[in-house]
Amino acid sequence: MPETQRRPVPRNDDSELDTALAFLDFARESVLKKTDGLDDEQLRRVLVGSGTNLLGLVAHLTDGERYWFGYHVAGLGEHHYDFDMTVPAGLDTATVLEGYRAAVAESNRIVREAGDLTAPVVNPVDGRFLSLRWVVAHMTSETARHAGHADILREQLDGITGR
């Protein structure tokens, strides 16, 4: 089957910060692309033994954005992060998707305001004040990994492939 959702990887090489965010945004957009054109039932459909579904991946990544960039980098108040991939039936799809988009926009704002990838986090990670660079690299890795999961789930749903 042809890769109907294929997009080129970013060619942004303007600065370390711009390049890092371009690849993180690419991974984020790849996750969202996997939700395009699917209905609520498809987005919630469990196709693997772990119970993972596309909407659950988005909810999980939303918490990740808020936890890593909001709590650790910006020092925003800690709230409950469960990182669960189960979306309650009463929480509608549009709210979950918009929540992720809003979390991404806020994360990018936080990163741009920090401006320096060597800046330490405000709230330590396992007792260490790691750098913003580490958080961006970690979130790029996590988001790309989950984008791969989303690729597989989408292909199982309707045969659509590509990044």
N, C-alpha and C positions, 0 to 999 in steps of 0.2 A: 504494500500500500504506500502511496506517495506521502511525503511529510507535508500535510496540508497546513500546518501551523508553523512552519519553519521561518525563523527570522535570523538575520546575521548577528553575530556577537558585536558588542560595542567596539568602535575604533577610536574611542576617546583616550588620548594619551597626553592631555594638556598638563596635568599635575597629578601627584600621587593621590590627592583627595578626590579630584574629578574622576580619575580612572577607577579608583576603589568604589566610588558611589555609582559609576556607570555600570559596573559589573554586578553590584548588589541590586540596583534597579532592574537590570536585565533579568536576574533570577526572580525577583518579585513579580515582574510583568509576565514571566513565563508561567508562574503559578496561576495568576489571574486569568491568563489566556486559556488555561485548561478548563475554566468554568464557563467560557463563552458558549452560548447557545444551548446550555443544558437547563432542564427544569429542576425544580426543588427535589423531586424524588430521585432523579439521577445524581444530583450533587450529594445527596445523603446516602445513596446506596452503598452498602458495604460489599466489597468484592474480594477482600482478603481476610484471612483468619484473625489478624490483629484488630479488626473492626475499623480500620482506617477508611475514610471516605474523603472526597474532594472538599466538601464544606468543612469537615473537621480539620483538615490540613490548614485551611485558611484561618480558622479560629485559633489553632495552635500557633501559627506564625504571627498572628495578631498579638497574642500574649508575649511571644518572644520579642517582638519590636518594642512593646511597652516596657518589658522587663529590662532588656539590655540597654536600650537607648534612653528610655524614660527614667527608670530607676537607677541603673548603674552610672550612665554617662551624665545625665542632667540632675540626678538627685531628687527627682520628683517623688512624692510620697508613695510608699509601697502599698499596693493593694493586693488582693488575692490573685495569684497567678497559678492556675492549676495545670496549664499546658495540656489539658485534656483534649482529645480529638473527637469528643462526642459533643454535638451541638443539640441543645434541648429542642424538642419539637416545637415549643412555643416561640422560639427565636427564629424570625424569618430570614430567608436567604439574603435579601437585599441589605438587611441590617448587618449581617456578618461580613458581606463583601465590602460594604461602605466602611465598616469598622476597620477592616484591614487597610483600605486606601487611606483613611484618616491617620491610622497609626504609622504608616509609611511616610506620609507627608510630615507628620510631627517628628519622626526619627530623622528625616533629611534636614529639617529645620534645626534640630539639635546638633547634628553633625556639622552643618554649615556654620552655625553660631560658634561652635568650638573652634572650627577652622584649622586646627593643628592636630594631625593624627598622633602626635607624640603626647598630647595632653592626657593626664591620668584621669581615670574614672573618679567620680565623686564618692560613690559607694563601692567599697572593695569587693573583689571577686575572690572568694575563698581566702579572705584575709590579705589579698594583694591588690595594690592600686595599679592594675594593668592599664595599658594605653587605649585610647580611642581606636588606634590602628588594630589592636587585638580584637576589640568588639566588632569593628566593621568586618574584619577577616572571619571571625567566628560566625557572624550573622550571614555573611555571603556563603560560607560553607553550609550552614544549616538550611538556608533558603534554597540553595542549589540542590542539596540532597533531597529536600521535600519536593522540589520541582520535578525531580526524577521520579519520585513516587507518584506525583500527579500525572506525569506522562503515562505511566503504566496503567493507572486507574482510568484515565481518559480513553486509552486504547481499548481497554476491556469494555468500557461502556458503549462506544460507538465506532471504534476503529480509527479515530483521529489521532495522528501522530505528529511529532515535530516539537521544536522548542520555541 
